[in-house]
Amino acid sequence: MVRSNTTAIPQAPFLRRPIWFDPNSLELNSQATDALHRDASWLKVHGESRILIVGSCDKSGSESCTHALAEARGTAVKKFLESCGVSPDQIVGVKGWDIADHDCRPGDSKCQQQGRSTQLLLAPPASK
């Protein structure tokens, strides 16, 4: 459970579960949309919860290109969640990480896939 002020919030389903993307893609596949529908349902029930959306990329492109793609992936997830009825006030921002937090050997496609994702992170509660 996550504590917010004095209220306990049940564990969010999206913590530690990335939304995967295909190489050079912004498209959400059916597995991603199914997961995001569940995430949206949780967020609507827990309207006091806020998230930061963080997109990431592998190192296969230029730094500026991968950063832009990472941020665009985060924006795609944000738009999808909002289309499912999540309040824009619950989304504190979208951040693009141009490099995932691990190094991959060139040509290691399974490792590189780990970087083609977006994470939803719980953000601190809004100040009152």
C-alpha positions as CSV (number, residue, x, y, z in Angstrom):
1,M,0.0,0.0,0.0
2,V,1.0,3.6,-0.7
3,R,0.3,6.2,2.0
4,S,-1.1,9.6,0.9
5,N,-1.4,12.0,3.9
6,T,-3.3,9.8,6.3
7,T,-5.2,7.7,3.8
8,A,-3.8,4.3,2.6
9,I,-4.1,3.8,-1.2
10,P,-4.1,0.2,-2.5
11,Q,-1.1,-0.7,-4.6
12,A,-1.4,0.7,-8.1
13,P,-1.4,-2.0,-10.8
14,F,1.0,-0.1,-13.0
15,L,3.9,0.1,-10.6
16,R,6.9,-1.9,-11.9
17,R,5.0,-2.8,-15.1
18,P,6.2,-1.0,-18.3
19,I,4.1,-0.4,-21.4
20,W,6.1,-1.8,-24.3
21,F,6.5,-0.3,-27.8
22,D,7.8,-1.8,-31.0
23,P,11.0,-0.2,-32.5
24,N,10.5,3.3,-33.8
25,S,6.8,3.1,-33.0
26,L,4.2,5.2,-31.1
27,E,1.4,2.7,-31.6
28,L,-0.1,1.0,-28.5
29,N,-0.7,-2.7,-29.2
30,S,-3.6,-4.6,-27.7
31,Q,-1.6,-5.8,-24.7
32,A,-0.7,-2.1,-23.9
33,T,-4.2,-0.9,-24.3
34,D,-5.6,-3.7,-22.1
35,A,-3.1,-2.7,-19.4
36,L,-3.8,1.0,-19.8
37,H,-7.6,0.4,-19.5
38,R,-6.9,-1.3,-16.1
39,D,-4.6,1.6,-15.1
40,A,-7.3,4.1,-16.1
41,S,-9.9,2.3,-14.1
42,W,-7.7,2.3,-11.0
43,L,-6.8,6.0,-11.5
44,K,-10.5,7.0,-11.8
45,V,-11.4,5.2,-8.6
46,H,-8.3,6.8,-6.8
47,G,-8.9,10.3,-8.0
48,E,-6.5,11.7,-5.4
49,S,-3.6,9.8,-7.0
50,R,-1.3,11.5,-9.5
51,I,1.2,10.1,-11.9
52,L,4.2,11.1,-13.9
53,I,4.5,9.3,-17.3
54,V,8.1,8.5,-18.3
55,G,8.9,7.3,-21.8
56,S,12.2,5.7,-22.7
57,C,14.1,4.5,-25.7
58,D,17.0,2.2,-26.5
59,K,20.3,3.6,-27.8
60,S,19.8,2.7,-31.4
61,G,19.2,6.2,-32.7
62,S,20.7,9.7,-32.3
63,E,20.4,11.2,-28.8
64,S,18.0,14.0,-30.0
65,C,15.9,11.5,-32.0
66,T,15.6,9.0,-29.1
67,H,14.7,11.7,-26.6
68,A,11.9,13.0,-28.9
69,L,10.6,9.4,-29.4
70,A,10.7,8.7,-25.7
71,E,8.7,11.8,-24.9
72,A,6.2,11.1,-27.8
73,R,5.6,7.6,-26.4
74,G,4.8,9.2,-23.0
75,T,2.5,11.6,-24.7
76,A,0.7,8.8,-26.5
77,V,0.1,7.0,-23.2
78,K,-1.2,10.3,-21.6
79,K,-3.6,10.9,-24.5
80,F,-4.9,7.3,-24.2
81,L,-5.4,7.6,-20.5
82,E,-7.3,10.9,-20.9
83,S,-9.4,9.3,-23.6
84,C,-10.4,6.6,-21.0
85,G,-11.6,9.3,-18.6
86,V,-8.5,9.9,-16.4
87,S,-8.5,13.6,-15.3
88,P,-5.7,15.7,-16.8
89,D,-5.2,17.0,-13.2
90,Q,-4.0,13.5,-12.2
91,I,-1.2,13.5,-14.8
92,V,1.6,15.8,-13.4
93,G,3.7,15.6,-16.6
94,V,5.3,13.6,-19.3
95,K,9.1,13.1,-19.3
96,G,11.2,11.5,-22.1
97,W,14.4,9.7,-21.1
98,D,16.6,9.4,-24.1
99,I,18.4,6.3,-22.7
100,A,16.9,3.6,-20.5
101,D,18.6,2.9,-17.2
102,H,20.6,-0.1,-18.4
103,D,23.2,-0.7,-21.1
104,C,22.7,-3.2,-23.9
105,R,25.3,-4.8,-26.2
106,P,24.8,-3.8,-29.8
107,G,22.4,-6.2,-31.5
108,D,20.9,-7.5,-28.2
109,S,17.3,-7.0,-29.3
110,K,15.8,-8.5,-26.1
111,C,17.8,-6.0,-24.0
112,Q,17.0,-3.1,-26.4
113,Q,13.3,-3.9,-26.1
114,Q,13.5,-3.2,-22.4
115,G,14.3,0.4,-23.3
116,R,11.3,0.8,-25.6
117,S,8.8,1.4,-22.9
118,T,6.8,3.9,-20.9
119,Q,6.3,3.8,-17.1
120,L,3.6,5.3,-15.0
121,L,5.1,6.5,-11.7
122,L,3.1,7.7,-8.6
123,A,3.7,11.4,-8.0
124,P,3.4,13.1,-4.6
125,P,-0.1,14.3,-3.7
126,A,-1.1,17.8,-4.8
127,S,-0.5,20.5,-2.2
128,K,-3.6,21.7,-0.4
